[in-house]
Amino acid sequence: MGKYQLDAKSKVAVRKYQEKQTPAKVDKKQQLEKLRAEYLKKKEKQTDN
C-alpha cells in the first residue's frame, strides 16, 4: 500500500512535466559557474595591481 501505479498515458505526462522542470536547474548551475568565473577574473585583476 502507498505505492501509485501509473498507466502508460500518465507516465508520459509525468516524463514531460519532469523534462520541463529540469532545464531550470541546469541554467542555474551554468549561471552560477559564469558568475564564479567573472568573480575570479576580477579578483585576479585586483591582485595583479
Buried (B, 14 or more C-beta within 10 A) or exposed (E): EEEEEEEEEEEEEEEEEEEEEEEEEEEEEEEEEEEEEEEEEEEEEEEEE
